[in-house]
């Protein structure tokens, strides 16, 4: 049997959230299941090479009919008419088709629950999949899927675990934690990923995930590390185990462990030293996870900003993107990164440009908050006025205005920006000039 391999890499973008794309492919022979994708949110550990492509997605094309309509071709409603067919293959296709619905009708959900008892394993695993994709989180569905975790066919148990994660019923956390002891590593792998979908609500599963961090299979260890990170600060007790895993030579495992250390808020000296070293590692999985983690805990690490700025010049686009995002999360601590982020705003890659802009705005806004203001801060803000993004220019002007007379040297640069500014931005610039100037005159008097 071949092991999980990958060829994709992760890109991310936009202001507050980032999305994982270009996921890896599942090459497990004769074991096709739908995998849980990591959520797109803060506190989630990300990896460029971990998520397998669900085989059921590929199979969906067989279950969907196309019908022509005015204005172009549209998808027809999935055909689930064969749910009660005497042919197991037709029942399996019908169950799979229902997984494409936005929501199941009560009758369809009841039919799928019945198919969980089907003698055909293929019917059962497709029914379990469909209930997670389109089913309602009601007690009968959750209870039946929990029972399916004990199905003798591993593929059924794996899809049941995934569906329980998608439905998010808290009653499933403990049974899923117990399923981490399953004999089949692929079930343990999917179960570990499913637990992460619960976030901090899965805190009771941390002991089981700690055991999974010592699993003999690297895919299980990697999934357990990510899920610990998704649980967040409630999993702070996992720091020592994550440190051990983060030192593994296999980057597909150590990378997610590095990210998890940041997600749970671990900032002990040995952790930050490992994160800084991770940024220098040759493997992009370790680099981007280290960058992600430093964005979470780097405010207590003086070397974080220079190290992240160095990563902005790296080769791997995902690493550069995560470094830029981390600098934004560090806020005013990243003031010296403003020139480098301005350079990134000129990149051809729109994701890099957007991330650089988002981070510039976060840094500039945080400099507006009460705190020590230095001449170097003003110089960095004056540099930010050269941004090609109107929002960055406007936010910078607002910050300079809030700083007041200490930013008097910014008056001339503000004037220089005026001719090329749009009307809304011009109003902000003029107001900043007027207020900084007025404050300076008043102070002089």
Secondary structure, 3 states (H helix, E strand, C coil): CCCCCCCCCCCCCCCCCCCCCCCCCCCCCCCCCCCCCCCCCCCCCCCCCCCCCCHHHHHHHHHCCEEEECCEEEECCCCCCCCCCCCHHHHHHHHHHHCCCCCCCHHHHHHHHHHCCCCCHHHHHHHHHHHHHHCCCCHHHHHHHHHHCCCCCHHHHHHHHHHHHHHCCCCHHHHHHHHCCCCCHHHHHHHHHHHHCCHHHHHHHHHHHHHHCCCCCHHHHHHHHHHHHHHHHHHHHHHHHHHHHHCCCCHHHHHHHHHHHHHCCCCCHHHHHHHHHHHCCCCHHHHHHHHHHHHHHHHHCCCHHHHHHHHCCCCCHHHHHHHHHHHHHCHHHHHHHHHHHHHHCCCCCHHHHHHHHHHHHHHHHHCCCCCCCCHHHHHHHHHHCCCCCHHHHHHHHHHHHHHHHHHHHHHHHHHHHHCCCCHHHHHHHHHHHHHHHHHHHHHHC
